[in-house]
Amino acid sequence: MMRKCLAWMLVPVAARADAQQNVDLSTVPPRDTVQLTIYNSEDLTLVRETRTVTFKPGVNPLQFSWANTLIDPSSVQLRFKTQADNLELLDTTFPHDKPQMLTWSVRSALDGDATVEITYFTSGLSWAADYACVSNLEETKTSFDGFVRIINHSGEDYENAQVRLVVGTINLVETIAQLAREGIISEHDADEYRAGRRRVAELGEKAKKPASNKAMQALGYAEAEAPGEPKKIIKEGLSEYFIYTVEGTETIRNTWSKRLRLFAGADAPFRIQYRYRPEEYGDQLVRLFILRNDEASNLGTTPLPDGFVRLLKDNGRDGLSVLTHQSIKYVPIGQEIELNLGPDPEVIHEQLPLRSYRDNLWFSRAGVDVRFSPGQGHKIEVKDQVCGWDEHQVWTDRIRNYRGQPIDVEFRRAFNGDVIFHSTLSPTPHDFRTVQFAATVAPGEKKDLTYRVLTKQGTNQEEQRVTLRDGE
């Protein structure tokens, strides 16, 4: 198949002077290996590939072309993996009439083959995670499977590539796509550009390091995977980043996407809880499936990348029903995954005011009013006004459970001002102004969760916080 993108060619020494500018690149040595390290927080991929090249004694020009791709030309580097003692890179030339090509001049003491490695940064490769959670009919157990979809719009096919996916955030002075369009940068941009490239180079060096001997053995780097076996993904920590390494190799063609399994969490433990948190879920009681990202839940030992979750349920008729679908943000190890199903029509919640009153009134003297009435003389009236008082409100959160199982409910209520929260519900503080309490409601039960809120007003107010007290 004729290649339209990346090209290599070894030009014979005798023909170097004339051929260097006029060679028609019609033959391309195949890649021996290729590795893609995709940084998803930026449109950035580190490509690392090896090829076998035949050298002749003397100076050998090697040409590298990246037409119709998004490669950053200033990031292309060459090194010798074998025969390094017999090969020397003399210089790199960018022909003015061929802006998407460079030529390396290599002095060789070798008459034979050597393995060379080139690395470069490119754009157009990205990946996205998605998750499938399937509950049984009784909602007593669930699976939680993770997948990753790799998308290639780089302009280049990558065949039999080892794929590594990086979770983390980096900052670049320039985008790789912009550099690919503009070509080599001008001198007045050089200082700013180099500062950004140093950070990228650090990431590149980290990404080129193998996970570990054990991980590389597990990768089966140059071996085909056994037919029918799902791909495995090796996870490793890398400073503030995490790398997911897909086992074996994958062919990622230009304009194609490929979906791979990230992990399989069979029988992942979870719990169902009803929550009332207006600041998070709005003014409604919502039903949640809650899992935890930890090894005990069969979800692995690494953070989960941003992605989209679909929660399904076995409907008992050889099919699945959709319960919810939502996006999740980066989930650290040990953090909960909350899948919000919204209000449940079988669980009714009402907030009802029971009574209100005021006491502990304090007055201040506003002034003296003197009046004269014929036959009564002068009348003196002393005027007082309320300057402080306690306001009491008694509320109940009434829950009616029409489901066939008991349910757990949790409430968070926030109050402004100097508040004393009286309740027998064993409340706990969530923060200085928010109270949290919970209860279990049996099937068919109507339960009232009653509490009294005392708010100090005027001069009675001392501080802005909620104090918890037992009793109603």
C-alpha positions as CSV (number, residue, x, y, z in Angstrom):
1,M,0.0,0.0,0.0
2,M,1.4,3.4,-1.0
3,R,1.9,5.7,2.0
4,K,0.8,9.3,1.8
5,C,2.1,10.5,5.2
6,L,5.3,9.5,7.0
7,A,8.2,8.5,4.8
8,W,11.8,7.3,5.2
9,M,14.5,6.9,2.6
10,L,18.2,6.2,2.6
11,V,20.0,8.1,-0.2
12,P,23.2,6.6,-1.5
13,V,26.4,8.6,-0.9
14,A,27.3,9.0,-4.6
15,A,23.9,10.4,-5.4
16,R,23.6,12.7,-2.4
17,A,24.3,16.0,-4.0
18,D,21.6,15.8,-6.6
19,A,19.1,13.5,-5.0
20,Q,18.8,15.2,-1.6
21,Q,16.4,17.9,-3.0
22,N,14.7,15.8,-5.8
23,V,14.1,12.3,-4.5
24,D,10.7,10.9,-5.1
25,L,9.9,9.1,-1.9
26,S,8.2,6.0,-3.3
27,T,9.5,3.3,-1.0
28,V,9.0,3.4,2.8
29,P,10.8,1.0,5.2
30,P,8.1,-0.5,7.4
31,R,8.0,0.2,11.1
32,D,9.4,-2.5,13.3
33,T,7.6,-1.1,16.4
34,V,5.5,1.9,17.3
35,Q,4.3,3.2,20.6
36,L,1.7,5.9,21.2
37,T,1.5,7.8,24.5
38,I,-1.7,9.9,24.4
39,Y,-2.1,12.9,26.8
40,N,-5.8,13.5,26.8
41,S,-5.8,16.8,28.7
42,E,-4.0,18.4,25.8
43,D,-4.2,17.5,22.1
44,L,-0.8,15.8,22.4
45,T,0.6,12.4,21.6
46,L,4.2,11.2,21.9
47,V,5.0,8.7,19.1
48,R,8.0,6.5,19.4
49,E,8.9,4.2,16.5
50,T,11.7,2.0,15.4
51,R,12.8,1.0,11.9
52,T,15.6,-1.1,10.4
53,V,17.9,1.0,8.0
54,T,20.8,-0.2,5.8
55,F,23.8,2.1,6.1
56,K,26.9,2.4,3.9
57,P,30.3,3.6,5.0
58,G,30.5,7.4,4.8
59,V,27.8,10.0,5.1
60,N,24.3,8.8,4.7
61,P,21.4,11.2,4.3
62,L,18.1,10.0,5.8
63,Q,14.9,11.8,4.8
64,F,11.8,12.0,7.0
65,S,8.4,13.4,5.6
66,W,5.2,14.2,7.5
67,A,3.0,15.5,4.7
68,N,-0.8,15.6,5.6
69,T,-0.2,14.9,9.3
70,L,-0.2,17.1,12.4
71,I,3.3,16.3,13.6
72,D,5.3,19.1,15.4
73,P,8.4,19.3,13.1
74,S,10.6,20.8,15.9
75,S,10.0,17.7,18.1
76,V,11.3,15.1,15.7
77,Q,14.4,13.3,17.1
78,L,16.6,10.5,15.9
79,R,18.7,8.1,17.9
80,F,20.4,4.8,17.2
81,K,19.2,1.8,19.2
82,T,21.9,-0.6,17.7
83,Q,25.3,0.1,16.3
84,A,25.5,3.4,18.1
85,D,29.3,3.2,18.3
86,N,29.5,3.0,14.5
87,L,26.9,5.8,13.7
88,E,27.0,9.5,14.3
89,L,24.3,12.1,13.6
90,L,26.0,15.1,12.1
91,D,23.2,17.6,11.4
92,T,19.5,18.0,10.7
93,T,18.4,20.1,7.6
94,F,14.9,21.4,6.8
95,P,14.8,22.0,3.0
96,H,13.2,25.4,2.3
97,D,11.3,24.1,-0.7
98,K,9.9,21.1,1.1
99,P,8.4,22.4,4.4
100,Q,7.1,19.0,5.5
101,M,10.4,17.2,5.3
102,L,13.8,17.0,7.0
103,T,17.1,15.3,6.3
104,W,19.5,13.8,8.8
105,S,23.1,13.4,7.8
106,V,24.5,10.3,9.5
107,R,28.2,9.3,9.3
108,S,28.6,5.6,9.3
109,A,31.5,3.2,9.8
110,L,29.0,0.4,9.3
111,D,28.2,-1.5,6.1
112,G,24.9,-3.2,7.1
113,D,21.7,-2.8,9.1
114,A,21.0,-0.8,12.3
115,T,17.9,-0.1,14.3
116,V,17.0,3.6,14.6
117,E,14.4,5.2,16.8
118,I,12.5,8.4,16.0
119,T,10.2,10.2,18.4
120,Y,8.0,13.1,17.8
121,F,4.8,14.8,19.1
122,T,1.7,14.9,17.1
123,S,-2.0,16.0,17.4
124,G,-5.3,14.4,16.4
125,L,-5.1,11.4,18.6
126,S,-7.5,11.3,21.6
127,W,-9.3,8.9,23.9
128,A,-12.4,8.9,26.0
129,A,-13.6,6.6,28.7
130,D,-17.0,5.1,29.2
131,Y,-18.5,2.8,31.7
132,A,-21.4,0.2,31.8
133,C,-23.1,-0.7,35.1
134,V,-25.6,-3.5,35.0
135,S,-27.8,-4.4,38.0
136,N,-29.7,-7.6,38.5
137,L,-33.5,-7.6,38.7
138,E,-33.5,-7.5,42.6
139,E,-30.9,-4.7,42.7
140,T,-28.7,-6.7,45.0
141,K,-25.6,-6.8,42.9
142,T,-24.1,-5.1,39.8
143,S,-21.3,-5.2,37.4
144,F,-19.2,-2.2,36.5
145,D,-17.1,-2.4,33.3
146,G,-14.8,0.3,32.0
147,F,-14.0,0.9,28.4
148,V,-11.8,3.4,26.5
149,R,-12.3,4.6,22.9
150,I,-9.3,5.7,20.9
151,I,-9.9,8.2,18.1
152,N,-7.4,8.9,15.4
153,H,-7.6,12.1,13.3
154,S,-3.8,12.6,13.1
155,G,-3.6,12.0,9.3
156,E,-1.5,8.8,9.9
157,D,-2.2,5.1,10.2
158,Y,-0.5,3.5,13.2
159,E,-0.3,-0.3,12.7
160,N,0.4,-2.7,15.5
161,A,1.0,0.1,17.9
162,Q,1.5,-0.2,21.7
163,V,-1.0,2.3,23.2
164,R,-0.5,4.2,26.5
165,L,-3.1,6.6,27.9
166,V,-2.1,9.3,30.3
167,V,-4.6,10.8,32.9
168,G,-3.4,14.2,34.1
169,T,-3.2,17.9,33.1
170,I,-0.3,19.6,31.4
171,N,0.1,23.1,30.0
172,L,1.7,24.0,26.7
173,V,2.9,27.3,25.3
174,E,1.8,26.3,21.8
175,T,-0.5,23.6,20.6
176,I,1.0,20.8,18.5
177,A,-1.6,21.3,15.8
178,Q,-0.6,24.9,15.5
179,L,3.1,24.1,15.2
180,A,2.3,21.5,12.6
181,R,0.5,24.0,10.5
182,E,3.1,26.8,10.9
183,G,6.2,24.6,10.5
184,I,9.4,25.6,12.2
185,I,9.0,28.5,14.6
186,S,10.7,31.9,14.1
187,E,13.6,33.2,16.2
188,H,11.5,35.8,18.2
189,D,9.3,33.0,19.5
190,A,12.2,30.7,20.4
191,D,12.6,31.6,24.0
192,E,9.0,31.3,24.9
193,Y,8.7,28.1,22.9
194,R,11.7,26.4,24.5
195,A,10.2,26.9,28.0
196,G,7.1,25.1,27.0
197,R,9.0,22.4,25.1
198,R,11.2,21.7,28.2
199,R,8.0,20.7,30.1
200,V,6.8,18.6,27.2
201,A,10.2,16.9,26.9
202,E,10.1,15.9,30.6
203,L,6.7,14.3,30.0
204,G,8.1,12.6,26.9
205,E,11.0,11.1,28.9
206,K,8.7,9.8,31.6
207,A,6.3,8.3,29.1
208,K,9.1,6.5,27.3
209,K,10.1,4.6,30.5
210,P,8.6,1.1,30.8
211,A,6.2,0.6,33.7
212,S,8.3,-2.2,35.3
213,N,9.9,-5.5,34.3
214,K,6.8,-7.3,35.5
215,A,4.5,-4.9,33.6
216,M,6.5,-5.2,30.4
217,Q,6.4,-9.0,30.7
218,A,2.6,-8.8,31.1
219,L,2.4,-6.6,28.0
220,G,3.7,-9.3,25.6
221,Y,5.1,-6.3,23.7
222,A,6.2,-8.1,20.5
223,E,3.8,-11.0,20.7
224,A,0.2,-11.4,19.3
225,E,-2.4,-11.9,22.0
226,A,-4.2,-15.2,22.2
227,P,-7.4,-15.3,20.1
228,G,-10.5,-14.5,22.0
229,E,-8.8,-13.0,25.1
230,P,-9.8,-9.5,26.0
231,K,-7.1,-6.8,26.1
232,K,-5.7,-6.0,29.5
233,I,-4.6,-2.5,30.6
234,I,-1.7,-2.1,32.9
235,K,-2.0,0.9,35.2
236,E,0.9,2.7,36.8
237,G,1.5,5.9,38.8
238,L,3.6,8.6,37.2
239,S,4.1,11.6,39.5
240,E,0.9,13.6,39.2
241,Y,-0.2,11.5,36.3
242,F,-1.5,7.9,35.7
243,I,-0.6,5.8,32.7
244,Y,-2.9,3.1,31.3
245,T,-1.0,0.7,29.1
246,V,-3.0,-1.5,26.7
247,E,-1.7,-5.0,26.6
248,G,-0.2,-6.2,23.2
249,T,-0.6,-4.0,20.1
250,E,-3.4,-2.3,18.3
251,T,-3.9,-0.9,14.8
252,I,-5.3,2.6,15.0
253,R,-6.1,3.8,11.5
254,N,-6.6,7.4,10.5
255,T,-10.3,8.6,10.9
256,W,-11.1,5.4,12.8
257,S,-11.9,4.9,16.4
258,K,-11.4,1.7,18.4
259,R,-13.1,0.7,21.7
260,L,-11.0,-1.4,24.3
261,R,-11.9,-2.8,27.7
262,L,-10.4,-0.8,30.6
263,F,-11.4,-3.2,33.4
264,A,-14.2,-5.6,34.3
265,G,-15.8,-5.2,37.8
266,A,-17.9,-8.3,38.3
267,D,-20.2,-8.3,41.4
268,A,-19.1,-4.8,42.4
269,P,-20.6,-4.0,45.8
270,F,-22.8,-1.0,46.0
271,R,-25.6,0.5,48.0
272,I,-28.8,2.4,47.3
273,Q,-29.5,5.6,49.2
274,Y,-32.1,8.4,49.0
275,R,-30.6,11.8,49.5
276,Y,-32.0,15.3,50.0
277,R,-29.3,17.8,49.3
278,P,-30.7,20.9,47.6
279,E,-27.4,22.5,46.9
280,E,-26.3,19.3,44.9
281,Y,-29.4,17.7,43.5
282,G,-32.0,20.5,43.6
283,D,-35.1,20.6,45.9
284,Q,-36.0,17.0,45.6
285,L,-35.3,13.6,47.2
286,V,-33.3,11.6,44.7
287,R,-32.3,7.9,44.5
288,L,-28.7,7.0,44.1
289,F,-26.6,3.9,43.2
290,I,-23.3,4.4,45.1
291,L,-20.1,2.5,44.4
292,R,-16.6,3.0,45.6
293,N,-13.5,3.1,43.5
294,D,-11.2,0.7,45.4
295,E,-9.8,-2.8,45.2
296,A,-12.5,-4.2,47.4
297,S,-15.1,-3.2,44.9
298,N,-13.2,-4.9,42.1
299,L,-12.6,-1.6,40.3
300,G,-8.8,-1.6,40.5
301,T,-6.3,0.4,42.4
302,T,-6.0,3.5,40.2
303,P,-8.1,6.6,39.6
304,L,-10.9,6.5,37.0
305,P,-10.7,9.0,34.2
306,D,-13.5,11.3,33.2
307,G,-16.2,9.4,31.3
308,F,-19.8,8.6,30.7
309,V,-21.7,6.0,32.7
310,R,-24.7,4.0,31.6
311,L,-26.7,2.3,34.4
312,L,-28.8,-0.6,33.2
313,K,-31.0,-3.1,34.9
314,D,-32.0,-6.6,34.1
315,N,-35.8,-6.4,33.4
316,G,-36.4,-10.1,33.9
317,R,-37.4,-10.6,30.3
318,D,-34.0,-11.3,28.7
319,G,-33.5,-7.6,28.3
320,L,-32.1,-4.5,29.9
321,S,-33.8,-1.3,31.1
322,V,-32.0,2.1,31.2
323,L,-32.0,3.6,34.7
324,T,-29.8,6.6,34.0
325,H,-26.8,7.8,32.1
326,Q,-24.5,10.6,33.2
327,S,-21.0,11.9,33.0
328,I,-18.5,11.5,35.9
329,K,-15.4,13.5,36.6
330,Y,-12.0,12.1,37.6
331,V,-12.6,9.6,40.4
332,P,-9.6,9.2,42.8
333,I,-8.9,6.0,44.6
334,G,-11.3,5.4,47.5
335,Q,-13.8,8.0,46.3
336,E,-17.5,7.2,45.8
337,I,-19.1,7.0,42.4
338,E,-22.7,8.4,42.6
339,L,-25.2,7.5,39.9
340,N,-28.3,9.7,40.3
341,L,-31.6,8.1,39.2
342,G,-33.6,11.2,40.1
343,P,-36.9,11.2,42.1
344,D,-38.5,7.8,42.8
345,P,-42.3,7.7,42.2
346,E,-42.6,5.0,44.8
347,V,-41.0,7.1,47.5
348,I,-42.9,10.3,48.5
349,H,-41.2,13.2,50.3
350,E,-43.0,16.2,51.9
351,Q,-41.6,18.9,54.1
352,L,-44.3,20.2,56.4
353,P,-44.4,23.1,58.8
354,L,-46.0,22.1,62.1
355,R,-45.9,25.3,64.2
356,S,-43.9,28.5,64.8
357,Y,-43.7,30.9,67.7
358,R,-41.4,33.6,69.3
359,D,-40.1,34.0,72.8
360,N,-37.2,35.5,74.7
361,L,-38.0,39.0,73.6
362,W,-35.7,41.9,74.5
363,F,-36.7,45.5,74.4
364,S,-34.9,48.8,74.0
365,R,-36.2,52.3,75.0
366,A,-36.9,54.3,71.8
367,G,-37.9,57.6,73.6
368,V,-40.4,59.6,75.7
369,D,-43.6,61.1,74.2
370,V,-45.3,64.0,76.2
371,R,-48.9,64.9,75.3
372,F,-51.4,67.5,76.7
373,S,-55.1,66.9,76.9
374,P,-57.6,69.6,78.1
375,G,-58.9,68.6,81.5
376,Q,-56.3,65.8,81.9
377,G,-53.1,67.8,81.7
378,H,-49.8,66.4,80.5
379,K,-49.5,62.7,79.7
380,I,-46.1,61.0,79.5
381,E,-45.7,57.8,77.4
382,V,-42.5,55.7,77.4
383,K,-41.9,54.0,74.0
384,D,-40.1,50.6,73.9
385,Q,-39.3,48.4,70.8
386,V,-38.2,44.8,70.3
387,C,-34.5,44.5,69.7
388,G,-34.0,40.8,70.1
389,W,-36.0,37.6,70.1
390,D,-35.8,33.8,69.4
391,E,-37.8,32.4,66.5
392,H,-38.9,28.8,66.7
393,Q,-40.1,26.7,63.8
394,V,-41.1,23.0,64.0
395,W,-40.8,21.0,60.8
396,T,-41.2,17.4,59.7
397,D,-39.7,15.6,56.7
398,R,-42.4,13.0,55.9
399,I,-41.4,9.9,54.0
400,R,-43.8,7.4,52.5
401,N,-42.2,4.2,51.2
402,Y,-44.3,2.3,48.7
403,R,-41.4,0.0,47.6
404,G,-41.1,-3.6,48.6
405,Q,-37.8,-3.1,50.5
406,P,-36.7,-0.8,53.3
407,I,-34.9,2.3,52.2
408,D,-32.1,4.5,53.6
409,V,-32.7,8.2,53.5
410,E,-30.2,11.0,54.3
411,F,-31.0,14.7,54.6
412,R,-28.7,17.8,54.6
413,R,-30.2,21.1,55.5
414,A,-28.4,24.4,55.5
415,F,-29.4,27.4,57.8
416,N,-28.2,31.0,57.9
417,G,-27.7,32.9,61.1
418,D,-27.3,31.8,64.7
419,V,-29.3,28.6,64.8
420,I,-29.9,25.9,67.4
421,F,-31.1,22.6,65.8
422,H,-33.2,20.5,68.3
423,S,-33.8,16.9,67.3
424,T,-33.9,13.3,68.4
425,L,-32.7,12.2,65.0
426,S,-29.0,12.0,66.0
427,P,-27.9,14.8,63.7
428,T,-24.3,15.4,62.8
429,P,-22.7,18.6,61.4
430,H,-21.7,18.5,57.8
431,D,-20.2,22.0,58.0
432,F,-20.6,25.1,60.2
433,R,-24.1,25.9,58.7
434,T,-25.3,22.4,57.5
435,V,-26.9,19.7,59.5
436,Q,-27.1,16.0,58.3
437,F,-29.4,13.3,59.6
438,A,-30.6,9.9,58.3
439,A,-33.2,7.2,58.9
440,T,-34.4,3.9,57.6
441,V,-38.0,3.6,56.3
442,A,-39.6,0.2,56.2
443,P,-41.7,-1.0,53.3
444,G,-45.2,0.6,53.4
445,E,-44.2,2.8,56.3
446,K,-44.9,6.5,56.7
447,K,-42.2,8.1,58.9
448,D,-42.0,11.7,60.2
449,L,-38.5,13.1,60.8
450,T,-39.3,16.0,63.1
451,Y,-37.0,18.8,64.3
452,R,-37.2,22.3,65.8
453,V,-35.1,25.2,64.5
454,L,-34.4,28.0,66.9
455,T,-33.1,31.1,65.1
456,K,-31.7,33.9,67.3
457,Q,-32.7,37.3,65.9
458,G,-31.5,40.9,66.6
459,T,-29.4,41.4,69.7
460,N,-29.9,37.7,70.6
461,Q,-27.7,36.7,67.7
462,E,-24.1,35.9,68.7
463,E,-22.4,34.0,65.8
464,Q,-23.1,32.6,62.4
465,R,-23.3,28.9,62.9
466,V,-25.5,25.9,63.7
467,T,-25.5,24.3,67.1
468,L,-26.9,20.8,67.6
469,R,-29.1,19.9,70.7
470,D,-30.9,16.7,71.6
471,G,-34.7,16.8,72.0
472,E,-37.5,18.5,70.2
